[in-house]
Amino acid sequence: MSELLHRYAHARAGDKGDRLSLGVFVYQEDHYAWLVEQLSEPNVAALFEHRGVSHVTRYLLPHLKGVNLVLDDALQGGVNGALNLDGHGKTLSALLLSMQVTPPT
C-alpha cells in the first residue's frame, strides 16, 4: 500500500540559478526517521529524472524534523535561461509531495 507524501509532510522550494532547493518537514515529529528513509537521494533523483537533474544532495535537519534536498540542473537554465513557466521551481515542491511513499508504521 502506498500514499502520497503530502499526507505526512509539507515542503517549500527555492532556487539559485539552475539549482533547486526543496525543504521538506514532517507534520509529526515521530515521522522524521521515516521521512529520511523515504527521501533518499536515489528516490528523489528518480522522481525528478524527467527534469534532467544531474545530482541530488540531501542534508538532514534533525532539530527541525526535516530534510533539505538540493537538485542540480533541475530548472532548465533557471529564471534567466528557462522558457518554462516556472523558472523558480516553486511548483516542484508539489511534485515532490505527490511522491508515492510507504506509510509510516
Contacts in CASP RR format, 6 or more apart in sequence:
PFRMAT RR
TARGET T0000
AUTHOR 0000-0000-0000
METHOD contacts of the structure
MODEL  1
MSELLHRYAHARAGDKGDRLSLGVFVYQEDHYAWLVEQLSEPNVAALFEH
RGVSHVTRYLLPHLKGVNLVLDDALQGGVNGALNLDGHGKTLSALLLSMQ
VTPPT
1 102 0 8 1.000
1 103 0 8 1.000
2 100 0 8 1.000
2 101 0 8 1.000
2 102 0 8 1.000
2 103 0 8 1.000
3 100 0 8 1.000
3 101 0 8 1.000
3 103 0 8 1.000
4 97 0 8 1.000
4 98 0 8 1.000
4 99 0 8 1.000
4 100 0 8 1.000
4 101 0 8 1.000
5 24 0 8 1.000
5 38 0 8 1.000
5 96 0 8 1.000
5 97 0 8 1.000
5 98 0 8 1.000
5 99 0 8 1.000
5 100 0 8 1.000
5 101 0 8 1.000
6 97 0 8 1.000
6 98 0 8 1.000
7 103 0 8 1.000
8 26 0 8 1.000
8 27 0 8 1.000
8 28 0 8 1.000
8 31 0 8 1.000
8 34 0 8 1.000
8 35 0 8 1.000
8 101 0 8 1.000
8 103 0 8 1.000
8 104 0 8 1.000
9 24 0 8 1.000
9 25 0 8 1.000
9 26 0 8 1.000
9 27 0 8 1.000
9 31 0 8 1.000
9 35 0 8 1.000
9 66 0 8 1.000
9 97 0 8 1.000
10 24 0 8 1.000
10 25 0 8 1.000
10 27 0 8 1.000
10 97 0 8 1.000
11 22 0 8 1.000
11 23 0 8 1.000
11 24 0 8 1.000
11 25 0 8 1.000
11 93 0 8 1.000
11 94 0 8 1.000
11 96 0 8 1.000
11 97 0 8 1.000
12 22 0 8 1.000
12 23 0 8 1.000
12 93 0 8 1.000
13 20 0 8 1.000
13 21 0 8 1.000
13 22 0 8 1.000
13 23 0 8 1.000
13 88 0 8 1.000
13 89 0 8 1.000
13 90 0 8 1.000
13 91 0 8 1.000
13 92 0 8 1.000
13 93 0 8 1.000
14 20 0 8 1.000
14 21 0 8 1.000
14 22 0 8 1.000
14 88 0 8 1.000
14 89 0 8 1.000
14 90 0 8 1.000
15 21 0 8 1.000
15 75 0 8 1.000
15 78 0 8 1.000
15 79 0 8 1.000
15 87 0 8 1.000
15 88 0 8 1.000
15 89 0 8 1.000
17 75 0 8 1.000
17 77 0 8 1.000
17 78 0 8 1.000
17 79 0 8 1.000
17 80 0 8 1.000
18 72 0 8 1.000
18 73 0 8 1.000
18 74 0 8 1.000
18 75 0 8 1.000
18 76 0 8 1.000
18 77 0 8 1.000
18 78 0 8 1.000
19 70 0 8 1.000
19 71 0 8 1.000
19 72 0 8 1.000
19 73 0 8 1.000
19 74 0 8 1.000
19 75 0 8 1.000
20 70 0 8 1.000
20 71 0 8 1.000
20 74 0 8 1.000
20 75 0 8 1.000
20 89 0 8 1.000
20 92 0 8 1.000
21 68 0 8 1.000
21 69 0 8 1.000
21 70 0 8 1.000
21 71 0 8 1.000
22 68 0 8 1.000
22 69 0 8 1.000
22 70 0 8 1.000
22 71 0 8 1.000
22 92 0 8 1.000
22 93 0 8 1.000
22 96 0 8 1.000
23 66 0 8 1.000
23 67 0 8 1.000
23 68 0 8 1.000
23 69 0 8 1.000
23 93 0 8 1.000
24 35 0 8 1.000
24 39 0 8 1.000
24 66 0 8 1.000
24 67 0 8 1.000
24 68 0 8 1.000
24 69 0 8 1.000
24 96 0 8 1.000
24 97 0 8 1.000
25 61 0 8 1.000
25 64 0 8 1.000
25 65 0 8 1.000
25 66 0 8 1.000
26 32 0 8 1.000
26 34 0 8 1.000
26 35 0 8 1.000
26 65 0 8 1.000
26 66 0 8 1.000
29 65 0 8 1.000
30 104 0 8 1.000
31 65 0 8 1.000
31 104 0 8 1.000
32 62 0 8 1.000
32 65 0 8 1.000
32 66 0 8 1.000
34 104 0 8 1.000
34 105 0 8 1.000
35 65 0 8 1.000
35 66 0 8 1.000
35 67 0 8 1.000
36 60 0 8 1.000
36 67 0 8 1.000
38 99 0 8 1.000
38 101 0 8 1.000
38 102 0 8 1.000
39 58 0 8 1.000
39 67 0 8 1.000
39 69 0 8 1.000
40 58 0 8 1.000
41 56 0 8 1.000
41 57 0 8 1.000
41 58 0 8 1.000
42 56 0 8 1.000
43 99 0 8 1.000
44 56 0 8 1.000
44 58 0 8 1.000
44 69 0 8 1.000
44 71 0 8 1.000
44 96 0 8 1.000
45 53 0 8 1.000
45 55 0 8 1.000
45 56 0 8 1.000
47 95 0 8 1.000
47 96 0 8 1.000
47 99 0 8 1.000
48 56 0 8 1.000
48 71 0 8 1.000
48 74 0 8 1.000
48 92 0 8 1.000
48 95 0 8 1.000
51 71 0 8 1.000
51 73 0 8 1.000
51 74 0 8 1.000
51 76 0 8 1.000
51 92 0 8 1.000
52 73 0 8 1.000
52 74 0 8 1.000
53 71 0 8 1.000
53 72 0 8 1.000
53 73 0 8 1.000
53 74 0 8 1.000
54 72 0 8 1.000
54 73 0 8 1.000
55 71 0 8 1.000
55 72 0 8 1.000
55 73 0 8 1.000
56 69 0 8 1.000
56 70 0 8 1.000
56 71 0 8 1.000
56 72 0 8 1.000
57 69 0 8 1.000
57 70 0 8 1.000
57 72 0 8 1.000
58 67 0 8 1.000
58 68 0 8 1.000
58 69 0 8 1.000
58 70 0 8 1.000
59 67 0 8 1.000
59 68 0 8 1.000
59 69 0 8 1.000
59 70 0 8 1.000
60 66 0 8 1.000
60 67 0 8 1.000
61 67 0 8 1.000
61 68 0 8 1.000
69 96 0 8 1.000
74 89 0 8 1.000
74 92 0 8 1.000
75 82 0 8 1.000
75 87 0 8 1.000
75 88 0 8 1.000
75 89 0 8 1.000
76 82 0 8 1.000
76 83 0 8 1.000
76 84 0 8 1.000
76 87 0 8 1.000
77 87 0 8 1.000
78 87 0 8 1.000
78 88 0 8 1.000
79 87 0 8 1.000
79 88 0 8 1.000
86 92 0 8 1.000
END
